[in-house]
């Protein structure tokens, strides 16, 4: 029976892995379509904004008008800022798309290695069933049932641990964003009462640090959502990727154009804290699920020992 047991365990593990990969592939395919569409839209916006800059820098009638009106440099500066923001958002979308395509390629490669695993599993399972029938042992059947449930639990615990690892990383990043924005907010309070170039520079440094971490958080939330694709979430809590993407876009849009910097920082803090709360709630839910599985595993191991030892 040793051959059947070990081989079936391995094939069963591979079946579960294939199921997980298929769920991840479906999620990544959906993400690819959404991000590719968004990247195409952002590329058009980037081209348009750059064209506006080119027109103002050239000798067009519109550029001549702004020169005579004495506002060309001011208008050109605004157009350049808008072109920079558009290019930055396009590059972020392209980076998202490249990451998704890489993960999807890896996922497909792993799935190819597991082709036909179900048929192989069913064939060996049938062989073991015939062997068990010959033994006709109630105790043996109970052991098989308990071992299979233990295998399923072990696989679920691993999946939950992997999702938690990504969730913890995402939390650390968003927590850093909240802290950077809090520092910027504190400096903005000082800036209200004193006009200091040094304070303004420090404030901008914290804002740009938060901006850099936002792209990292986008990447990590995408991985978190992918990991959750194969976890049966026991509740309605989910990471709202769309709402965070809107916040990230808003932050990029307003980095130059928002006159009330203090209000901008406060709004950014609220959005980042909301994302942090969603991540925290999901992490707590995953921890409860993992702890429940671990408790159940201990109970099953005790049942298995009782069956094996007998009366």
Secondary structure, 3 states (H helix, E strand, C coil): CHHHHHHHHHHHHHHHHHHHHHHHHHHHHHHHHHHHHHHHHHHHHHHHHHHHHHHHHCCCHHHHHHHHCCCHHHHHHHHHHHHHHHHHHHHHHHHHHHHHHHHHHHHHHHHHHCCCHHHHHHHHHHHHHHHHHHHCCHHHHHHHHHHHHHHHHHHHHHHHHHHHHHHHHHHHHHHHHHHHHHHHHHHHHHHHHCCCHHHHHHHHHHHHHHHHHHHHHHHHHHHHHHHHHHCCCCCCCCCCHHHHHHHHHHHHHHHHHCCCHHHHHHHHHHHHHHHHHHHHHHHHHHHHHHHHHHHHHHHHHHHHHHHHHCC
